[in-house]
Structure formats: C-alpha cells, structure tokens
C-alpha cells in the first residue's frame, strides 16, 4: 500500500521543518555562547529548552488536524518553551479552533519581542481575539519603517510564519504597529 501526503500536508511539513531548524539554530547559538563564557548552568538550560522544543515539534508532526485550544492553553505551552526572564503575557479568555502550530507561531513572536523590544525585565505582551482576528502586541520599541518588510527574508521566522498562514493554516499576518509604541501583529482568518 502506498501512502501519499496531500500537497497541503507536504507544505505543512516543509514549513514546520523550516521553523524547527530556525528555533534549534537559535538555541544552539545560545548554548554555545554560554559554554564559551563557562556559564554551564545556563548552557544546560538552553540544551534542556532544545529538548522541549524537539518534543513539542514531534507532537506537531503527528497532529494534522485542528484541535480546540484556548489562548490561555496556548500561552501556557509557549511559556514552557521560553528561557530566562519570561515576559508578562496577558490574554483574554477565549475558545478558538486553533491548529497546534499556533504554539510555534506565538513562541516565535514572543521570542522576537524578547530579542528586539529593548525591554529586559518589563516586557508585556497581549494577545486578544478581536472580530475574527488575533492581535499580538508588546510594549517594546516596535519596528521602524525600514524594517516593515520583515516578512520577506528567507529563513526568517516571520517569513516562515507568513507562508504557514497563506499556504497551510488559511490566515494572513501583517505588522501594523507604530514605531516607538511596540509591535502589533494582526492575524486574520
């Protein structure tokens, strides 16, 4: 018996693999940096995080259907993957039909906010449901006009997220924030 994947299933797997490689490469850089600085407990934490990411992505690869996942449950899963000082993540209570891949999507949005917001210990992220859209905002510095074309860089997490939305999960994502006031990603279904 020959089993064939649908075109959509193949795209999902390819894009998921791209996002996984991106996340693992970031964690590898972090762990190597800590080892070079002889900060072995932090290096171990980064390696443990890699193990958690592997387990989570393994679950994604085995799930090809939409499951009911609340935003709170989604954020709990994202928090399990984060390292170091965790941002305050606020979300409204909501039940939506979300693919488990949204954990990986929000994980990447949160880690981008951590890296680029300019805030170390007081980063606040909000995720809200608004008229059939998910809105992701932070209280960082935002993205200047020169950086607004952030979805076009090959291998960049946001480019992969946009492709996942368009080609697999049927959503559009755009950044509509104002520089100096934080990012605002709108995910429209």
N, C-alpha and C positions, 0 to 999 in steps of 0.2 A: 504494500500500500504506500503510495506517495502522498505526503502531506505538503500542501503548498500554502504559503502565507499570502494573505491579501497584500495588495500594493500599499494600503494604508498601514497594515501591520509591519511591513518591511520598513516603511518610513519611520514609524514609531520606534522600532528597534534601533535603527541607524541614528536617529536624533537622540535617543536615550543614551546610546553608547557615546556619542559626542559629548553630551552633558556630563556623563560619568567620567570620561577622560579628563575633561576640564576640571571637575571637582577634585579628582585624585591628584592631578598635577599640582594644583594649588596647595593641597595638604602635604604633598611630598616636599615642596619648596619650603614650607613652614617647618616641617620636621628636620630637614637638612640644616636649616638656619639655626634652629635650637641646638642641634648636635654640635654644629660648628662653634656655638657660644658656650658649649658644655652645660647647657640647661636641659639636663636629661629628663627631668620630670615633665617639663613642657613638651619635649620631643615625644615622650611616651604618650602624653595626652593626644598629640596630633596623630600619632600612629593608631591609637585607640579610636579616634574620630574616623580615620580611614576605614577601620574595620566596621564601624557602624554604617558608614556610607555604603560599603560593599554589601552589607546585609540588606539595607534599605533598597538599593538598586536591584538586588536579586529579587526582592519582592515585586518591584515594578516590572521586571522582566516576566514574571509569572502571572501578572494581572493584566488582562487586556479588555476589561470592562469597567464601566462607571460604577462606583460604589457611593453610598450616601456617606458623606464626610462633612462634619460641621467645621466652620472656620476655627473654632477652639481646638478641635482634634487635630486639624491641620497644623496649627501653631505649636501644639504640644510635640508633634513629630519633628517640626523644624527645630525647636529648642533642643531636642535630644541630639541633633546633629551639630549644634553650634559649639564652638570652643571659646574659652576665655570669658571676658565680661560680656554677658548677654544683654542685648538691648531690651528695653521695656516694649513689649509688643501688645498693643491693645486691639481687640477685635470685638465686634458685636456678635451676640448670639444669633446664629443663623444655621439653617439646614439647607444645603445645596447638593445637587448631584455633581460631584467632582471626581474626576479621574485621579487616582493616587499620584500621578505625575505632578499634580499641583504642589505636593510636598517639595519635590525637587525644584520646581519653578520658584516657589516662595523662599526656599533655602537660598537660592542664588540671588534673589532680590535682596534678602536680608543681609547676606554676606557682602554684597556690593555696597549696601548702605553702611555697613560697619567699616569697610575699607575706605570709602570715598566721602563720607559725610562730614569729616572734620570734627567729629564728636567722639570722645573716647568712652566716657562713663555715663553720659546722659542722653544717649540716643533713644528716641521714642519713635516707634513705627506703628502706624494704624492701618488696619485692613478692614474695609467696610463693604457691605453689599449695598449697591445704590442703583435702582432701576435696571436690574438685569446685568449690572457690571460689578466687578470687584475693583475697588480703589485701594492702591497701596501707596502710602505717603510716609515720609520721615521728616524729622526736624533738622536735617543737615543743611548743607550749603546748596544743594541742588546741582543742576547741570547747566553750564553756561551754553550760550547759543552755538558756539563752536563744537560742543560735544553732543548736540541734539541728534546727530546722525549716528547714535550709538548702536543701532541695530544692524549695521552693515559690515562690521569687522568679522572676517572669517574666524571661526573658532571661539569667538567671544560668547560668553553665556547668554547675553541678551539676544544675539543673533540666533542662537540655537532655540531659545525660548520663543522667539517670533516664528521660526519655522515650525516648531511643535504646534503652536497655536493655529497657524494657517493650514498646515498640511495634515494634522492628526486630530487635534482637540477642538477644532472649529471655534477659535476665538481670535480676536485682534488685540494687540497690545500697543499702546503708544505712551510716550512720556510727555506730560502736559504741565509739569511743574514750572515754577518761576525761580530763576537763579537767585540765591540768597534766602529762599523760603523753603527749600527742600525739594525732594523728588516727588512726583505724582505719576504713578503708572496706572493707566486705566485699561482694564481687561474687559472687553465687550464680547458677549456671546451671541 
